[in-house]
Amino acid sequence: MAQISASIDTRYDALMFAKSPEAARKAAEELVRSVMGDRAAELSLPDALRECCRILRPAQDQKDEARFEEEFIELAFWPGRSHQMAA
């Protein structure tokens, strides 16, 4: 169990601190597989990330839950490079 927890922590950190959109998406996919196992393949990545967020970062309030989920998804799906260059 400790090994699974360490694996999830490592993948969560990789998602949080990704240096590129590609690295973020890869980390998100690996995190989803680590948390959800085979069920991850049944959902789209955004839906799987929502479910992971509910597991890893549960919220007491529905408003907070929706906000947490959207923030989690944003980590995996960076804006296009054109948005970054304009900033």
For each residue, the residues with C-beta under 8 A, 3 or more apart:
1: 4 5
2: 5 6
3: 6 7
4: 1 7 8 34
5: 1 2 8 9
6: 2 3 9 10
7: 3 4 10 11 34
8: 4 5 11 12 31 34 35 56
9: 5 6 12 13
10: 6 7 13 14
11: 7 8 14 15 27 30 31 34
12: 8 9 15 16 31 56
13: 9 10 16 17
14: 10 11 17 18 23 27 30 31
15: 11 12 18 24 27 28 31 75 76
16: 12 13 75
17: 13 14
18: 14 15 21 23 24 27 75
19: 23
20: 23 24 78
21: 18 24 25 77 78 81
22: 25 26
23: 14 18 19 20 26 27
24: 15 18 20 21 27 28 75 76 77 78
25: 21 22 28 29 45 76 77
26: 22 23 29 30
27: 11 14 15 18 23 24 30 31 76
28: 15 24 25 31 32 45 49 75 76
29: 25 26 32 33 45
30: 11 14 26 27 33 34
31: 8 11 12 14 15 27 28 34 35 52
32: 28 29 35 36 40 45 48 49 52
33: 29 30 36 37 40
34: 4 7 8 11 30 31
35: 8 31 32 40 52 55 56
36: 32 33 39 40 43 48 51 52
37: 33 40
38: 41 42
39: 36 42 43
40: 32 33 35 36 37 43 48
41: 38
42: 38 39
43: 36 39 40 47 48 51
44: 47 48
45: 25 28 29 32 48 49 76
46: 49 50 73 76 77
47: 43 44 50 51
48: 32 36 40 43 44 45 51 52
49: 28 32 45 46 52 53 69 72 73 76
50: 46 47 53 54 69 72 73
51: 36 43 47 48 54 55
52: 31 32 35 36 48 49 55 56 72
53: 49 50 56 57 68 69 72
54: 50 51 57 58 65 69
55: 35 51 52 58
56: 8 12 35 52 53
57: 53 54 68 72
58: 54 55 65
59: 62 64 65 68
60: 64
61: 64 65
62: 59 65 66
63: 66 67
64: 59 60 61 67 68
65: 54 58 59 61 62 68 69
66: 62 63 69 70
67: 63 64 70 71
68: 53 57 59 64 65 71 72
69: 49 50 53 54 65 66 72 73
70: 66 67 73 74
71: 67 68 74 75
72: 49 50 52 53 57 68 69 75 76
73: 46 49 50 69 70 76 77
74: 70 71 77 78
75: 15 16 18 24 28 71 72
76: 15 24 25 27 28 45 46 49 72 73
77: 21 24 25 46 73 74
78: 20 21 24 74 84
79: 83 84
80: 83 84
81: 21 84 85
82: 85 86
83: 79 80 86 87
84: 78 79 80 81 87
85: 81 82
86: 82 83
87: 83 84
